């Protein structure tokens, strides 16, 4: 309705403008003005219906259309003002003056808006938009909870799509996979799959891919104006893929999607239902606790100029009924993860680091920071967060710390800690392994590193993927703080073992003073990890995850596998990182 009213207003303005410039001498002339106005109004309405611009005084589209409309009015009036014996005998000088006059006016308006938009006038306001809480990292657990290797995101989107295609069956003749969203899901429901099988789908804060099946063409959509299914792909297990056609026995009829047409198009549905003047972002799908599909669309408004949107809330659209409910970031339903757009957060981090001393830095860049390339989504005990490294502008490979930004509220915490960037970790994993030749020949490619807490160590994790079938061939870990600590392997367990062994070997090679004999204690503990490097055994025990226990004992140690075993050990109490075992006895 907003777009229609806007078009009607344009028609009225056109008619009034032409009548003021030159009063119609005949009824035919008046009819001609009205017809021209209707054509112009219809043109703008058609453009707006297709493009769906945001109509707000703090957004560009309304000014662009105002400039184009002004040109149309001026040009139409110049045609009527031309003096000639016939309608085709026009005064080109008047038309030319009108054209160039309007063009100059549009350029002046555009330059004025650009000057107003210039960051020079808004450096302080933009720099303060993020305002992160700054802390010094003491333990990795204070950032992100330790992640079991079984829950690492090892499935790329390409692999997920291939696995989904296999499960679609005959549906792939009519439908295609839409955009996939990474969601931290907590749900429990019975699903009916495309092959008719019923399964129980249950997740607890687990990363999955979700997406709607879209129609392949307008003609298939016109026959059946809804999608019969959405898809789920486990980000940690390529075998867990579901094409869900019914939830708890009720068939899905997903009517509002990004690929639908006319009023069933998701953005158009929102624009025509009260959101024509609202900046909208992220038309992605997420499922709720009962497995029902929704689209949490972020609503925003510009607060400084026209390029600084702030989140005002989230409009949750029921993809089956079309119902829209507006929430603030704080009271949005728990199943919604992504409210703060990643590109908005990325800009704020850069403004925060770049405008510390104002707009002009001249040659002084000391203290200026910027976000590292890549932004990951991590699950913490307190919720879902964006993770991004922060580096000095003068250092392309190192980091000064990390930021965690709440994906719902946008609240940021800056953890100061030196380390390496994701790009440097990629170079380490590409160059320092036996897979270097395969990487250079293009047989393997490395996925973008993801930040995890691996056994208390801040770690980048990547997979080596075959460029032929996108399947994972190897796994790689690299420390975020020390590029000499890394490991890879054909299995997750092998890669983790090599990585931890590299860490222990690196740490023990430093000037570390082992504990001197103090009060000897004897306890029973569970073995969490064991590594053997040059006949020296390194252990981590349950309850002592911040220490490394070292022993040079008999080969019977080889009987202790990576899975937990109960043992009796004795050692001296100490605050040292490395502790020498005085005795070791296998209990079971």
ABEGO torsion letter per residue (X at the ends): XAAAAAAAAAAAAAAAAAAAABBBABAAAAAAAAAAAAAAAAAAAAAAAAAGBBBBAABAAAAAAAAAAAAAAAAAAAAAABBBABAABBBAAAAAAAAAAAAAAAAAAAAAAAAAABAAAAAAAAAAAAGBBBBBBABAAAABBBBBAAABBABBAAAAAAAAAAAAEAAAAABBBBBBBBBBBBBBBBBBBAAGBBBBBBBBGBBBBBBBBBBABAAAAAABABBABBBBBBAABAABBBBBABBGGBBBBBABBAABBEAABAAAAAAAAGAAABBBBGBBBBBBAAGBBBBBBBBBBBABEAABBBBAEBBBBBAAAGBBBBBBAAABBAABABABBAAAAAAAAAAAAAAAAEABAEABABGBBBBBBEBBBBBBAAEBBBBBBBBBAABAABBAEBBBBBAAAGBBBBBBBBBBBAAAAAAAAAAABAAAAAAAAGABBBBBBBBBBBGGBBBBBBBBBBAAAGBBABBBBBBAABAABBBBBABAAAAAAAAAAAAAAAAAABBBBBBBBBBBBBBBBBBABBBBBGGBBBBBBBGAAABBBBBBBBAAAAABBABBBBBBBBBBBBABABBBBABBBBAX
